[in-house]
Amino acid sequence: MIACDCAVCRSTDPRDKRLRPSIFVDVPSYARILVDAGPDLRQQALTFGVKHVDAILLTHSHADHILGLDEVRRFNVITGTPIPCYASPETWQTVWRTFHYVFDGVQRKGGGVPRIDAHEIRGPVSIKGVRVVPVPVWHGDMPVLGFRFGDFAYLTDCNRIDEASMALVAGVETLVIDALRDRPHVTHFSVDQALAVIAQLRPQRAYMTHMTHDLGHAATCARLPPGVELAYDGLVLDVRVDVE
């Protein structure tokens, strides 16, 4: 947190050094899929060795999830092609306005404009043979998307999940879910609220994401039930995805 000297912000535990939430799904021989492209994308790619992206999924259009899209131009150079990007129609409306220079068709001297192939999400999609199931959830009054890949589900930035969407993630073995802090919030699950969802879904393991500096990694994990932990930057999970 900018200009904060709390214990978590001063922590020497590397798991307390958090960049914006994002995940990278690497399915060997199929696809490498980036979920969200926040302002830290360049730093994240350099730090964790992300050298190739086949497609991008966007959960929603808030700044901390889309403002790294300009970095896609480097992946265009690597692949030699536009990068397919998938989002809801509502998310695209904001992305088109924010990155008008990418989509307006105007030729600009010097290049440097990312090439993005826009796709609207209106149901399950197949990305180079990897099946992705969108999971509608609520971020306050804003509809956003989580995603299910086989036995793994990623539900960031949410504070309500309708029954129909709970059914979409039933049976997952690994769940990543929003848990901002202990105190209630109008657009994010608290720790207790996230634990209630975890208890209902009963995954084999669950990880909380999008935490504020209210939650120190070690101290919070020590009080969570078995099988539940805070996620951290650089965490690697082996999961089973559905491929065609």
Secondary structure as the mmCIF struct_conf table of DSSP 4:
data_model
#
loop_
_struct_conf.conf_type_id
_struct_conf.id
_struct_conf.beg_label_comp_id
_struct_conf.beg_label_asym_id
_struct_conf.beg_label_seq_id
_struct_conf.end_label_comp_id
_struct_conf.end_label_asym_id
_struct_conf.end_label_seq_id
TURN_TY1_P TURN_TY1_P1 ILE A 2 ALA A 3
BEND BEND1 CYS A 6 CYS A 6
TURN_TY1_P TURN_TY1_P2 ALA A 7 ARG A 10
HELX_RH_3T_P HELX_RH_3T_P1 PRO A 14 ASP A 16
STRN STRN1 ILE A 23 VAL A 27
TURN_TY1_P TURN_TY1_P3 PRO A 28 TYR A 30
STRN STRN2 ALA A 31 VAL A 35
TURN_TY1_P TURN_TY1_P4 PRO A 39 ASP A 40
HELX_RH_AL_P HELX_RH_AL_P1 LEU A 41 PHE A 48
TURN_TY1_P TURN_TY1_P5 GLY A 49 GLY A 49
BEND BEND2 ASP A 54 ASP A 54
STRN STRN3 ALA A 55 LEU A 57
BEND BEND3 THR A 59 THR A 59
HELX_RH_AL_P HELX_RH_AL_P2 ALA A 63 ILE A 66
TURN_TY1_P TURN_TY1_P6 LEU A 67 GLY A 68
HELX_RH_3T_P HELX_RH_3T_P2 LEU A 69 GLU A 71
HELX_RH_AL_P HELX_RH_AL_P3 VAL A 72 THR A 79
BEND BEND4 GLY A 80 THR A 81
HELX_LH_PP_P HELX_LH_PP_P1 PRO A 82 PRO A 82
STRN STRN4 ILE A 83 ALA A 87
HELX_RH_AL_P HELX_RH_AL_P4 PRO A 89 THR A 98
TURN_TY1_P TURN_TY1_P7 PHE A 99 PHE A 99
HELX_RH_AL_P HELX_RH_AL_P5 HIS A 100 PHE A 103
BEND BEND5 ASP A 104 ASP A 104
TURN_TY1_P TURN_TY1_P8 LYS A 109 GLY A 110
STRN STRN5 ILE A 116 GLU A 120
BEND BEND6 ARG A 122 GLY A 123
STRN STRN6 VAL A 125 ILE A 127
TURN_TY1_P TURN_TY1_P9 LYS A 128 GLY A 129
STRN STRN7 VAL A 130 HIS A 139
TURN_TY1_P TURN_TY1_P10 GLY A 140 ASP A 141
STRN STRN8 MET A 142 PHE A 149
TURN_TY1_P TURN_TY1_P11 GLY A 150 ASP A 151
STRN STRN9 PHE A 152 LEU A 155
BEND BEND7 ASP A 157 ASP A 157
BEND BEND8 ASN A 159 ASN A 159
STRN STRN10 ARG A 160 ARG A 160
HELX_RH_AL_P HELX_RH_AL_P6 GLU A 163 LEU A 168
TURN_TY1_P TURN_TY1_P12 VAL A 169 GLY A 171
BEND BEND9 GLU A 173 GLU A 173
STRN STRN11 THR A 174 ASP A 178
BEND BEND10 ASP A 182 ARG A 183
BEND BEND11 VAL A 186 HIS A 188
HELX_RH_AL_P HELX_RH_AL_P7 VAL A 191 LEU A 201
BEND BEND12 GLN A 204 GLN A 204
STRN STRN12 ARG A 205 THR A 209
BEND BEND13 HIS A 210 HIS A 210
TURN_TY1_P TURN_TY1_P13 HIS A 213 ASP A 214
BEND BEND14 LEU A 215 LEU A 215
HELX_RH_AL_P HELX_RH_AL_P8 HIS A 217 ARG A 223
BEND BEND15 LEU A 224 LEU A 224
HELX_LH_PP_P HELX_LH_PP_P2 PRO A 225 PRO A 225
TURN_TY1_P TURN_TY1_P14 PRO A 226 GLY A 227
STRN STRN13 VAL A 228 LEU A 230
TURN_TY1_P TURN_TY1_P15 ASP A 233 GLY A 234
STRN STRN14 VAL A 243 VAL A 243
#
